Amino acid sequence: MFGAGKARILCAVDKTGSINAAARELGMSYRHAWSTIDAAEHRLGHKLLRRSRGGPKGGGATLTRYARDLLDKLNALEEEVKNTADKRFARLFGQKPKGIEG
């Protein structure tokens, strides 16, 4: 329903200010980026982006509070999973993966 791929698109939209620019940055079509976010919004039952249509200055998109909360939770989950995996690795193999402290 929501994972790394959708998070990458949202982060790119946040950085660029538009779905079109985000799609270009990620090397995907606008249609793919838009349909991915649209499908996620329908499944989640919440808007992820506030969109504005084009005009003299062009359109744009910004993340909703819900989208920002999702990204924060996904980042926290990824960090927790990484830390757990690192600890398990150390227990199983008697050593820490490179770059692990503590």
Long-range contacts (C-beta under 8 A, 24 or more apart in sequence): 1-40, 1-43, 1-44, 2-40, 2-44, 2-70, 2-74, 3-74, 4-74, 5-36, 6-36, 6-37, 6-40, 7-70, 7-71, 7-74, 9-33, 9-36, 9-37, 10-37, 10-48, 10-49, 10-63, 10-67, 10-70, 10-71, 11-71, 13-37, 13-49, 13-61, 13-62, 13-63, 14-62, 14-63, 17-60, 17-61, 17-62, 18-58, 18-59, 18-60, 18-61, 19-49, 19-51, 19-61, 20-59, 22-61, 44-70
